[in-house]
């Protein structure tokens, strides 16, 4: 240890501190994130009796007949959305208000039979998502997850510094684990070598997950809410409202309703358009992938066609006068600001939705790599720690951080305020408070 430079020891100490905080959260996020990547497949299996029909017989009922069949239930009179089936064996999904909550009602599009009802927030994968992002603890959980995400950058930077070869370069121990050596060296290589390969992917996951965070997320989404003028002449794109603290996924889901308030239908004495007519408008406007129709609940409200595409470039929110069928508003992918596009792309890739199964597989590999790194790091610490003590690397009192590290820390603190605040607390504790608490210092060191 005496041969190590003060900078090396200081980086090792902060790597250790970051690991103590990050590893429990990173392990949980890796497990829940790996599961959530396969949400479509898992939900399709668990809720198969809702999502699909057992036998395809006859011709489909019209969407208006399907909705009328749902409305026969006196509790489901207020229909707020409709998702048409895209495959021949899919059910139709009708959103209704039930006791102040939106409930999905699944209908056999051939017979009109109600297959079941479900509150989307009670699905198993939604609970996994809440555990992943909020620890099932609301804003308090978001606070801890965001802080762990920011400290993950500290963990990566210090870890790469410790890994960086200072002796003549050797493939073994740098790019490949040393298999024919003692167990501790082999375990150390298993800890750092895969982490270096995964460093960029981990940075992307942390960065793309930040829009969900409590403090940094609000800043990111506020920047993303700006909408430039639509490029295509003759089109009317509404101002995209600020996200108001919601998650990026929830904000994107609620964007049609929030933007719809900027438009009104003009009552003409005629009946509102049928859902079948609205679906034809969607087809003519180039909405060819999966989409959802949001139905107005007021006489001056507008229909909203919300595209749910596999390709983000097909994103569309189209606002239609419920009486004339005229398009009164239109938001497409090219109307979003560069920041909004980056956030949308990042969150879609983060959740494994952008590049199909390959996106899911690569995401799972990264999650398994993170989990393995956490386990190997914990084992390394457990093996080296003194009995009855935590065993952090010693504090170097005469050390002065290089300017690059100071600047990087300031930038990190600005980008992630919770990390900056907690970093200042940790520095103050380490430098000024810990030396005055010898018993605690002995336990930690």
C-alpha positions as CSV (number, residue, x, y, z in Angstrom):
1,X,0.0,0.0,0.0
2,X,2.9,2.4,0.8
3,X,4.0,2.2,-2.9
4,X,0.7,3.5,-4.1
5,X,0.5,7.2,-5.0
6,X,-1.8,9.5,-2.9
7,X,-4.0,10.0,-6.0
8,X,-4.5,6.2,-6.4
9,X,-5.4,5.8,-2.7
10,X,-7.8,8.7,-2.8
11,X,-9.5,7.3,-6.0
12,X,-9.7,3.9,-4.3
13,X,-11.3,5.4,-1.2
14,X,-14.0,7.2,-3.2
15,X,-14.5,4.1,-5.4
16,X,-15.1,2.2,-2.1
17,X,-17.5,4.8,-0.8
18,X,-19.4,4.9,-4.0
19,X,-19.7,1.1,-4.0
20,X,-21.0,1.0,-0.5
21,X,-24.0,3.2,-1.5
22,X,-24.5,2.1,-5.2
23,X,-24.1,-1.7,-5.0
24,X,-27.4,-2.4,-3.2
25,X,-29.4,-0.2,-5.5
26,X,-27.5,-1.2,-8.7
27,X,-28.2,-4.9,-7.9
28,X,-31.9,-4.3,-7.5
29,X,-32.1,-2.1,-10.6
30,X,-30.2,-4.7,-12.6
31,X,-32.7,-7.5,-11.6
32,X,-35.9,-5.4,-12.0
33,X,-34.6,-3.7,-15.2
34,X,-33.7,-7.1,-16.7
35,X,-37.2,-8.3,-16.0
36,X,-38.9,-5.2,-17.3
37,X,-37.0,-5.4,-20.6
38,X,-39.2,-8.4,-21.5
39,X,-42.4,-6.8,-20.4
40,X,-44.3,-7.4,-23.7
41,X,-43.5,-11.1,-23.6
42,X,-44.1,-11.6,-19.9
43,X,-47.5,-9.7,-20.0
44,X,-48.5,-11.5,-23.2
45,X,-48.0,-14.8,-21.3
46,X,-49.5,-13.8,-18.0
47,X,-52.6,-12.0,-19.4
48,X,-53.0,-14.1,-22.5
49,X,-56.7,-14.6,-21.7
50,X,-57.2,-10.8,-21.8
51,X,-54.9,-9.9,-24.7
52,X,-55.9,-12.7,-27.2
53,X,-59.0,-14.5,-28.3
54,X,-59.1,-18.3,-28.1
55,X,-60.7,-18.9,-31.5
56,X,-61.2,-16.7,-34.5
57,X,-64.6,-17.2,-36.0
58,X,-66.7,-15.1,-38.4
59,X,-66.1,-11.4,-39.1
60,X,-65.1,-8.7,-36.7
61,X,-67.7,-6.4,-35.2
62,X,-67.3,-2.7,-36.0
63,X,-65.4,-0.7,-33.4
64,X,-68.6,1.2,-32.6
65,X,-70.5,-2.1,-32.0
66,X,-67.7,-3.2,-29.7
67,X,-67.8,0.1,-27.7
68,X,-71.6,-0.1,-27.6
69,X,-71.4,-3.6,-26.1
70,X,-69.1,-2.3,-23.4
71,X,-71.5,0.5,-22.6
72,X,-74.2,-1.9,-21.8
73,X,-72.6,-2.3,-18.4
74,X,-74.0,0.7,-16.5
75,X,-70.7,1.2,-14.7
76,X,-68.9,1.6,-18.0
77,X,-71.0,4.3,-19.6
78,X,-68.0,6.7,-19.8
79,X,-65.7,5.4,-22.5
80,X,-62.4,7.4,-22.9
81,X,-60.2,5.3,-25.3
82,X,-60.2,2.5,-27.8
83,X,-57.3,0.4,-29.1
84,X,-58.2,-1.6,-32.2
85,X,-56.8,-5.1,-32.5
86,X,-53.9,-5.3,-35.1
87,X,-53.6,-9.1,-35.3
88,X,-56.4,-11.5,-36.1
89,X,-56.2,-13.1,-32.7
90,X,-55.9,-9.9,-30.6
91,X,-58.7,-8.5,-28.4
92,X,-60.0,-5.0,-28.7
93,X,-59.2,-2.7,-25.7
94,X,-61.7,-0.2,-24.5
95,X,-60.7,2.3,-21.7
96,X,-63.5,3.2,-19.4
97,X,-63.8,5.3,-16.2
98,X,-64.7,3.2,-13.2
99,X,-64.9,4.9,-9.8
100,X,-62.6,7.7,-11.0
101,X,-59.9,5.4,-12.5
102,X,-59.3,4.3,-16.1
103,X,-59.9,0.6,-16.5
104,X,-59.0,-1.5,-19.6
105,X,-61.9,-3.7,-20.8
106,X,-60.8,-6.4,-23.2
107,X,-63.4,-7.5,-25.8
108,X,-63.5,-10.4,-28.3
109,X,-63.9,-8.4,-31.5
110,X,-65.7,-11.3,-33.2
111,X,-68.4,-12.1,-30.6
112,X,-68.4,-9.0,-28.5
113,X,-67.8,-11.1,-25.4
114,X,-66.1,-9.3,-22.5
115,X,-62.9,-11.2,-21.8
116,X,-62.1,-9.3,-18.6
117,X,-61.2,-5.9,-17.1
118,X,-58.0,-4.7,-15.6
119,X,-56.5,-1.7,-13.9
120,X,-53.2,-1.1,-15.7
121,X,-51.5,0.1,-12.6
122,X,-52.0,-3.3,-10.9
123,X,-50.2,-5.4,-13.5
124,X,-47.2,-7.3,-12.3
125,X,-44.8,-5.6,-14.6
126,X,-46.1,-2.2,-13.6
127,X,-45.2,-3.1,-10.0
128,X,-41.8,-4.2,-11.2
129,X,-41.4,-0.8,-12.9
130,X,-42.4,1.0,-9.7
131,X,-39.9,-1.0,-7.7
132,X,-37.2,-0.3,-10.3
133,X,-37.8,3.5,-10.4
134,X,-39.3,4.3,-7.0
135,X,-38.5,1.4,-4.7
136,X,-42.3,1.3,-4.1
137,X,-41.7,4.4,-2.0
138,X,-42.9,7.2,-4.2
139,X,-40.7,10.4,-4.3
140,X,-38.6,9.1,-1.4
141,X,-37.6,6.1,-3.5
142,X,-36.9,8.3,-6.5
143,X,-34.6,10.4,-4.3
144,X,-32.4,7.4,-3.4
145,X,-32.4,5.9,-6.9
146,X,-31.4,9.2,-8.5
147,X,-28.6,9.7,-6.0
148,X,-27.4,6.1,-6.7
149,X,-27.5,6.8,-10.4
150,X,-25.3,9.8,-10.1
151,X,-22.9,8.1,-7.8
152,X,-22.7,5.3,-10.4
153,X,-20.7,7.7,-12.5
154,X,-18.3,8.3,-9.6
155,X,-18.0,4.5,-9.3
156,X,-17.3,4.1,-13.0
157,X,-14.7,6.9,-13.3
158,X,-12.8,5.9,-10.2
159,X,-13.0,2.2,-11.2
160,X,-11.6,2.9,-14.7
161,X,-8.8,4.9,-13.1
162,X,-7.9,2.0,-10.8
163,X,-8.1,-0.5,-13.7
164,X,-5.9,1.6,-16.1
165,X,-2.6,-0.2,-16.5
166,X,0.4,1.6,-15.1
167,X,2.9,-1.1,-15.9
168,X,3.9,-2.3,-19.4
169,X,0.7,-3.3,-21.2
170,X,-0.5,-6.8,-20.9
171,X,-3.7,-8.3,-22.4
172,X,-4.1,-10.6,-19.3
173,X,-5.5,-8.6,-16.4
174,X,-6.3,-5.7,-18.6
175,X,-8.5,-6.9,-21.4
176,X,-8.9,-10.6,-20.3
177,X,-9.2,-12.1,-16.8
178,X,-6.1,-14.0,-15.6
179,X,-7.4,-17.5,-15.2
180,X,-4.2,-19.2,-14.2
181,X,-3.5,-17.3,-11.0
182,X,-4.6,-17.1,-7.4
183,X,-8.4,-16.8,-6.7
184,X,-8.3,-13.2,-5.5
185,X,-6.5,-11.9,-8.6
186,X,-8.9,-13.9,-10.8
187,X,-11.9,-12.5,-8.9
188,X,-10.5,-8.9,-9.1
189,X,-10.2,-9.4,-12.9
190,X,-13.7,-10.7,-13.1
191,X,-14.8,-7.6,-11.3
192,X,-13.0,-4.9,-13.4
193,X,-12.5,-6.3,-16.9
194,X,-16.2,-6.9,-17.7
195,X,-17.1,-3.5,-16.0
196,X,-14.7,-1.7,-18.4
197,X,-16.3,-3.3,-21.4
198,X,-19.8,-2.4,-20.1
199,X,-18.8,1.1,-19.0
200,X,-20.3,3.0,-22.0
201,X,-23.5,0.9,-21.9
202,X,-23.8,1.5,-18.1
203,X,-23.3,5.3,-18.7
204,X,-26.1,5.2,-21.3
205,X,-28.5,3.3,-19.0
206,X,-27.8,5.8,-16.2
207,X,-28.2,8.8,-18.4
208,X,-31.3,7.6,-20.2
209,X,-32.8,6.7,-16.9
210,X,-32.3,10.2,-15.4
211,X,-35.5,11.7,-17.1
212,X,-37.4,9.5,-14.6
213,X,-35.5,11.0,-11.7
214,X,-36.9,13.6,-9.2
215,X,-34.6,16.6,-9.5
216,X,-32.4,16.1,-12.7
217,X,-35.4,14.6,-14.5
218,X,-37.5,17.8,-14.0
219,X,-34.6,19.8,-15.5
220,X,-34.3,17.4,-18.5
221,X,-38.0,17.2,-19.2
222,X,-38.4,21.0,-19.0
223,X,-35.8,21.4,-21.7
224,X,-37.5,18.7,-23.7
225,X,-40.9,20.3,-23.5
226,X,-39.9,23.1,-25.9
227,X,-41.3,22.7,-29.4
228,X,-40.0,24.5,-32.5
229,X,-42.2,25.7,-35.3
230,X,-43.5,22.9,-37.5
231,X,-41.4,22.5,-40.6
232,X,-44.2,21.4,-43.0
233,X,-46.4,24.3,-44.2
234,X,-50.1,24.2,-43.5
235,X,-49.7,22.0,-40.4
236,X,-50.7,23.1,-37.0
237,X,-48.7,21.7,-34.1
238,X,-49.7,22.8,-30.6
239,X,-47.3,23.9,-28.0
240,X,-46.1,20.8,-26.1
241,X,-46.8,21.5,-22.4
242,X,-44.2,21.2,-19.7
243,X,-44.0,17.7,-18.1
244,X,-44.9,18.9,-14.6
245,X,-42.7,16.4,-12.7
246,X,-44.1,13.2,-14.4
247,X,-41.9,10.4,-15.8
248,X,-41.0,10.7,-19.5
249,X,-43.2,7.7,-20.3
250,X,-46.2,9.1,-18.4
251,X,-45.6,12.5,-19.9
252,X,-45.5,11.1,-23.4
253,X,-48.7,9.1,-22.6
254,X,-50.5,12.1,-21.2
255,X,-49.2,14.5,-23.9
256,X,-52.3,14.0,-26.1
257,X,-54.8,14.9,-23.3
258,X,-52.7,17.8,-22.2
259,X,-52.3,19.2,-25.7
260,X,-55.9,18.5,-26.6
261,X,-57.0,21.3,-24.2
262,X,-55.6,23.8,-26.8
263,X,-58.2,22.7,-29.3
264,X,-62.0,22.6,-29.5
265,X,-64.6,21.0,-31.6
266,X,-67.3,23.2,-33.1
267,X,-70.8,21.7,-32.4
268,X,-72.8,21.6,-35.6
269,X,-75.9,19.8,-34.4
270,X,-74.7,16.6,-36.0
271,X,-73.7,13.4,-34.2
272,X,-70.0,12.9,-33.4
273,X,-68.0,10.9,-35.9
274,X,-68.1,7.2,-35.5
275,X,-64.9,5.4,-34.3
276,X,-64.8,3.6,-37.6
277,X,-64.6,7.0,-39.4
278,X,-61.9,8.1,-37.0
279,X,-59.9,5.0,-37.8
280,X,-60.2,5.8,-41.5
281,X,-58.8,9.3,-40.8
282,X,-55.9,7.7,-39.0
283,X,-55.2,5.5,-42.0
284,X,-55.3,8.5,-44.4
285,X,-52.9,10.4,-42.1
286,X,-50.3,7.7,-42.4
287,X,-50.9,6.1,-38.9
288,X,-50.2,2.5,-40.0
289,X,-48.9,0.9,-36.9
290,X,-50.5,0.3,-33.5
291,X,-52.4,3.3,-32.1
292,X,-54.9,4.4,-29.5
293,X,-58.0,6.6,-30.0
294,X,-58.8,9.0,-27.1
295,X,-62.4,10.0,-27.1
296,X,-63.7,13.4,-25.9
297,X,-65.8,13.6,-22.8
298,X,-67.2,17.1,-23.5
299,X,-69.2,18.5,-26.4
300,X,-66.3,20.8,-27.4
301,X,-63.6,18.2,-26.9
302,X,-61.6,16.7,-29.7
303,X,-60.7,13.2,-30.8
304,X,-57.0,12.3,-30.4
305,X,-55.2,9.7,-32.5
306,X,-52.1,8.6,-30.5
307,X,-49.7,6.5,-32.5
308,X,-47.9,3.8,-30.6
309,X,-45.3,2.8,-33.2
310,X,-42.4,0.4,-33.0
311,X,-40.4,3.0,-35.0
312,X,-40.2,6.3,-33.1
313,X,-40.1,8.2,-36.4
314,X,-43.7,7.3,-36.8
315,X,-44.7,9.0,-33.6
316,X,-47.9,11.0,-34.1
317,X,-50.6,12.8,-32.1
318,X,-53.4,14.0,-34.3
319,X,-56.3,16.1,-33.0
320,X,-59.6,15.8,-34.9
321,X,-62.8,17.8,-34.6
322,X,-65.4,15.3,-33.4
323,X,-68.1,16.6,-35.7
324,X,-66.5,17.6,-38.9
325,X,-63.5,15.2,-38.9
326,X,-61.2,18.1,-39.7
327,X,-57.6,17.8,-38.4
328,X,-57.2,20.8,-35.9
329,X,-53.8,19.8,-34.6
330,X,-50.9,17.6,-35.5
331,X,-47.7,16.6,-33.6
332,X,-45.2,14.4,-35.4
333,X,-41.7,13.2,-34.6
334,X,-40.1,16.1,-36.5
335,X,-42.0,18.6,-34.4
336,X,-40.2,17.6,-31.2
337,X,-37.2,19.5,-30.1
338,X,-33.8,17.8,-30.3
339,X,-33.8,17.3,-26.5
340,X,-37.3,15.7,-26.7
341,X,-36.1,13.4,-29.4
342,X,-33.1,12.4,-27.4
343,X,-35.1,11.8,-24.3
344,X,-37.7,9.8,-26.2
345,X,-35.1,7.7,-28.0
346,X,-33.1,7.2,-24.7
347,X,-36.1,6.0,-22.7
348,X,-37.3,3.7,-25.5
349,X,-33.9,2.1,-25.8
350,X,-33.6,2.0,-22.0
351,X,-36.8,0.0,-21.8
352,X,-35.8,-2.3,-24.7
353,X,-38.5,-1.0,-27.1
354,X,-36.4,0.6,-29.9
355,X,-34.5,-2.2,-31.7
356,X,-36.7,-5.2,-31.1
357,X,-35.5,-8.4,-29.5
358,X,-31.8,-7.4,-30.0
359,X,-32.4,-4.4,-27.8
360,X,-33.8,-6.6,-25.1
361,X,-31.0,-9.1,-25.3
362,X,-28.2,-6.5,-25.2
363,X,-30.0,-4.8,-22.3
364,X,-30.2,-8.1,-20.4
365,X,-26.5,-8.8,-21.0
366,X,-25.7,-5.3,-19.5
367,X,-28.0,-6.0,-16.5
368,X,-26.3,-9.4,-15.9
369,X,-22.9,-7.7,-16.2
370,X,-23.9,-5.1,-13.6
371,X,-25.2,-7.7,-11.2
372,X,-22.0,-9.8,-11.6
373,X,-19.8,-6.8,-11.0
374,X,-21.8,-5.9,-7.9
375,X,-21.5,-9.5,-6.6
376,X,-17.7,-9.8,-7.3
377,X,-17.1,-6.4,-5.8
378,X,-18.9,-7.4,-2.6
379,X,-17.0,-10.6,-2.4
380,X,-13.7,-8.8,-2.8
381,X,-14.6,-6.4,-0.1
382,X,-15.7,-9.2,2.3
383,X,-12.5,-11.1,1.8
384,X,-10.2,-8.1,2.5
385,X,-12.0,-6.3,5.3
386,X,-10.5,-6.5,8.8
387,X,-12.6,-8.4,11.3
388,X,-15.2,-6.1,12.9
389,X,-14.4,-3.2,10.6
390,X,-15.6,-1.9,7.2
391,X,-12.1,-1.6,5.9
392,X,-12.2,1.5,3.6
393,X,-8.9,2.5,2.1
394,X,-7.0,5.0,4.3
395,X,-7.6,8.7,4.1
396,X,-4.8,10.7,2.5
397,X,-4.7,14.1,4.4
398,X,-2.0,15.8,2.3
399,X,-3.6,14.9,-1.0
400,X,-4.7,17.7,-3.4
401,X,-7.0,16.7,-6.2
402,X,-5.9,17.4,-9.7
403,X,-7.7,20.2,-11.5
404,X,-9.4,17.8,-14.0
405,X,-11.0,15.9,-11.1
406,X,-12.2,19.0,-9.4
407,X,-13.7,20.3,-12.7
408,X,-15.3,16.9,-13.4
409,X,-16.8,16.8,-9.9
410,X,-18.3,20.3,-10.3
411,X,-19.8,19.4,-13.7
412,X,-21.2,16.2,-12.2
413,X,-22.7,18.2,-9.3
414,X,-24.3,20.7,-11.7
415,X,-25.8,18.0,-14.0
416,X,-27.0,15.9,-11.0
417,X,-27.7,18.3,-8.1
418,X,-28.4,15.5,-5.6
419,X,-25.0,14.0,-6.3
420,X,-23.4,17.3,-6.0
421,X,-25.0,17.9,-2.6
422,X,-24.3,14.4,-1.3
423,X,-20.7,14.7,-2.6
424,X,-20.2,17.9,-0.6
425,X,-21.6,16.2,2.5
426,X,-19.3,13.2,2.0
427,X,-16.2,15.4,1.5
428,X,-17.0,17.4,4.6
429,X,-17.6,14.3,6.6
430,X,-14.4,12.6,5.4
431,X,-12.2,15.7,5.9
432,X,-13.5,17.5,9.0
433,X,-15.9,15.3,11.0
434,X,-14.4,11.8,10.7
435,X,-11.0,12.9,12.2
436,X,-12.9,14.1,15.3
437,X,-14.6,10.7,15.8
438,X,-11.8,8.2,16.3
439,X,-14.0,5.2,17.2
440,X,-16.1,5.7,14.0
441,X,-12.9,6.2,12.0
442,X,-11.6,2.9,13.3
443,X,-14.7,1.1,12.3
444,X,-14.7,2.6,8.8
445,X,-11.0,2.3,8.1
